Amino acid sequence: MTNSIEIDGRRIGDDAPPYIIAEMSANHNGDIQQAFKIIEAAKAAGADALKIQTYRPDTITLDSSKPDFCINEGLWEGRTLYELYEWAHTPWEWHEALFAHAKKVGITLFSSPFDPTAVDLLESLGAPAYKIASFEAVDIPLIEYVAKTGKPMIISTGMADAEEIQDAIDAALRAGCKELAVLHCVSGYPAPAADYNLSTLVDMKQRFGQLTGLSDHTLDNTTAICSVALGAALIEKHFTLDREGGGPDDSFSLEPNELAALCRDSKTAWEALGKVDYGRKSSEQDNLKFRRSLYFVKELAAGELITAEHVRSVRPGYGLAPKHIKEVIGKRATRDLEANTRVAPDDFT
């Protein structure tokens, strides 16, 4: 089983805090200054990486208005695929500036390529990793082309069944990928939490033997936080400056305060999971004295028989543990004992 990968010097694994990827997608809304601000906001929120998408409309679809290419429902109803991707794409001439700005800000930037020419562009810019989008998880030639770069690869599995996921993993490994992660995903925009069936994460780790995470398209952070408890080592969420911005993906993206909460709370969830440990914790030490223990509640003279009326289990915890009460009752006091005195081993015989 792949226990860890490394992207841009950050180790990602079950024994490391969740790796948080902020997906810009089309939320720059055609404005490079907006893209710069999103990069800065992702860094400020605590994300580990900002991800973009590298395609042009002609590298992802055909310029056609035939029925096959028309969107008839959902967020983008009424557009052709070409029109949608013309609207949503990140211009290739921006890429160098985006990578440079991310480096200046101090956040990792990588991308989802959608064809080999996109991979070539990203390689020329020193991309540290690649993400295969859910819709491309069945594009085996693209996966093989990315794998040959030798960079870490993340494959999103929305819409893919178990056989298709295995095919994608096999293609990546066969073509030379050494560091691979797969993301459980539901490709609905947005997707209801009930569709996520997060228990699948546990099965994915066992079935495919790869580092596993979550690409989350729900509208809040609950699903993502829950995924940490089930083994998600990476979490990807769409990110925008303004959910009301009117862009292609704004309406189902996190805003900066929500991304900051995700970064904080996913780490807290991971820390809370910890390891199997029945030992006493440092935060408990001061409260030991408030546990129950045995106290004499009536005076006793030396040699007097100790009965149930003389001893009680009460707080605080300075006396013998309550489990010893049967060892005390029926014995005789070794000395005169005052009421409200803790029971000690040498008080009875």
N, C-alpha and C positions, 0 to 999 in steps of 0.2 A: 504493500500500500504506500502511495506517495504521501509522506507525512508533512512535507513542507516544500515551498518554492520560494524564490527570492526575486523581487522586482525592485530595481533601482536601489539596491542595498537594504531594502526592508524585507525581513524574513516573515513569511506568511505560513502559519501552521496552526494545528490544534492547540499547541502550547504557547501561542502568541495572541495578543489582542486581535479582534476581528479587523480585517483590512477593509477600509471604507472607501468605495469608489463613487465619486459624484459624476453622474453622466450628464454632460452638457447637452448632447444631442443637438436639436435645432433651436435651443432656447436662446441663442444669441440673436435670433430674429433678423439675421442679415446685417448685423452691426458688429464690426470687429471690436469696437470699444466696449460693447456689451459683453463680448466674449472675454475680454481682458478682465472686466469686473467680476464675471462669474468665476474665473480662475482665482482671483484674489479672495472672493467670498468663500470659496471652497476651502482654501488654505486657512482662512480665519476661523471657519467652523470646525476645523480639526480633521478634515478628510485626508486620507493618505494619498489619494490620486484623483485627478480630474481626467475623465475620458471624453474623447470626441469621436466623430464618425467620419471616415474618409471615403467619399464617393462623389461622383457627379451624376446627374440624372441619366446620362448616356451610358454610364458604367454599371447601372443597377437595373435599368428597365429600357423599354422602347418608347419612342415618341409616337404614341398611337392612341386614338380615341375609340378603338374597337371595344366591344363590351368586356373582353377579357382584361382590359387595362383601365377600366372605370371603377371608381370606388362608389358604392351605392348605399353605404350605411356607415354609422360610427362618426368619430370626430372629424374625419376628412371627406365626408360624403360630398359628392358632386364634382370632385376633382379626378383627373386622370392620375395614374401613378407618376407619370413624367412631371406633371404639374406639381404634385406633392413634393417630389424629390428636388425639383428646381427651387421650390420655396424653402425646403428644409436643409439643403446641403450646406456643409461648411466649405467655402471656397478653398481650393487647393493652394492658391497664392497666399492665403492666410497662415498656412501650416507652420512655416518657418518662424513667423512672428509669435504664434501661439506657443510653440515649444520654447522659444527664447524667453517669453514672458513667464511661463511656468517655472523655468529654471531660475529666473530672477526672483520670483515670489517664494520659491522653495517648496514646490509641490510637484510630484511626479505627474507627467502627462503621457498618456498613450491613447491608442485609437482602435476602433473596429474598422478594418479594411474590408471592402466589398468586392474587390477583384485584384488580380495580380499587379496591375499598375499602381493601385493604392498602396500595396505592400512595398513596391519599389520606392515610392515617394517616402513612405515612413522610414524605410531602411536608410535612405539618404539623410534623414534628419536624426538618426540615432534613436529611434523609438525603443524603449526598454522592454516592451511586452506587447502582446496582441490579444484582442478580444474578438472571438467569433460570435457574431450576433445570432440570436435564436433562428431567424429566418434563413441564415446561411449555414446552420448546423448540418444541413443535408448536402452542402456543396463540398464534396470530398476533395475535388481538385484544389479548391481554395485552401482548405485545411492543410493539405499536403504542402502547398506552396508556402504557407506561413510557417509550418513546422521546419522547413528547410532553412529558415533564418537562424535557427538555434535559440530563439528567444522564448521566454516563458509564454504559455498560451492559456487563455481562459475561454472555455466554450460554454455558451448559454444554451439551455436545453428546452426552451419554450416550444411547445407543439410537438416535440420529438418523443417518440415512444422508446421503450428500453432498447429495442434492436437498433434504432437510428442513433441513439446515444452511444451504444457500443461501437457502431460503425465509425462514428466521428472520432471516438477515442482511439480506436485501432488505427485509423488513418493518420492521426497525429503522431502516435508512437512509431508507426511504421516508417514515417517520413523523417524521423529524427528528433521529435520533441522530447526533451528530457525533464521539463518542468511543466506540469499540466494541472489545471483545476477545472472543475465543471460546476456550473451554477444551476441549481433548480430554479425554474422560471415558469411563469404563466404569462403568455403573450396576449394579455388583454390590457387595454389602455383606457381607463384603469381596470385593474382586476380585483374582484371581491376577495376578501381574505379567505372565505370558505373554499375558494377554488384552489388554494395553495397546498392543502394536504401536506403540511410540513413534516409529517411522519415519513414522507418519501425521502427526506434528507438522510435519515438513518439507513434506509435501504440502499440509497445511492452509494453511500460510503462503502457499504459491505459488498454490493454487487459489482461496482466498477473499480474499487480500489484506488480512487484518486481523491486528492484534496477537494473538498466540496464546499460550496457557498450558495448564496441566494441572490438572484436578480429580482428585486421586489417592485411590482407596479401597483401596489395598494396605495391608498391615499394618506396613510399615517405610518407610524413607526412600529406599531404593535407586532405585526407579522415579522418584521426584521429582527426585533429584539427577541421574540420567541425562537427564532431560527438559531440563535447563538446557543441556546440550551440543547439544541438537537445536533450541534456540530458544525454550524456554518462558520467557516474560517474567513470568508469574504462576503461582503454585502455591497450590492450595487443599487443605487437609487437615482432616478432622474432629479436634476437640480436646476433651479431657476432663481432669479432675483425676485420675481413677481409672478405668482400663479395666475394673476389676471392680465398677464402681459400680452395675450392674444396670439402667441406663437404656436407652432404645431404641437409641442409637447408641454407647454406651460401648465395646462390645467391638471395634469397628473404628476407634477414634480414637487419636490420639497422646496420650501423657502429657507433662507439662511438660518433662522432660529431653529427650524425643524431639523436641518442637517446637523447643526451643533448638538441638538438633543440626541440624535441618532449616534453620533460619535461618542458622546459621553455615556449614554445609557447602554450601548452595546458593549462598551468596555467594562462597565459596572456588571453587566450580566455575565460576561466572561470571567471576571474576577470572582463573582459569587459562586460560579460553578466549581472552581478550584479543583480539589482532588478528594479522594476518600480519606477522611481524617476524623477519628473519634477522640482525638486529644483535646485537652483543655486549651481554649484560645486566649490570647493575651487580653482581649477585651472583657473576658469573663473573670479574670483573677480577682478584681476588687469586689466582686459580688459573691465570692465563695462564702464569705462570713454571713451572708443572709440566707444560706440554705438551712434546712431543719437539722436539729441534733437533739440529743437527750439532755434534759435538765431535771434536777430535783426540784419539785414544786412544794414540798413540805419538809420541815426540819426533821432530821434523823439524829438519833444518839448513836454513839459508837456501839456496835454489836446489835443494833436494832434490825429486824427483818424488813427488807425493802419490798413493798407491795406496789400494785399498779397505781395506787393513789399517790405514791411518792414520786413517780417519774412520768414525764410527758415528752412527746416529740414536738418541739417548737422551734421557731426562729429566735436567735441566730444559730450559726453553725459551728460554735466553738467546742461543743461537747462530742461525745461518741456519736457515731452515725446511728440513725433510727433502727437499722437492721439488727443492732445489738441489744434491743430492749429486752428480749427474752433471756438474755444472759445476765441481765441486771436484776430483774424481778425474781424474788425467791432467795437472793443472796443477802448477806448482812453487811451493814456499813462498817468500814474499817476505822472510822473516826466520826466525830460530831460533824454534821453537815447542815449548813444553812439552806433555807428555801431560796429558790432562784439561782442555784449554783449549777454550773455545767457538770455533767457526769464524766469522770475520768476513770481510766482502767484501774487505778489503785484506790478507788473509793469504795470498792465492794470485794467481798471474798466469799 
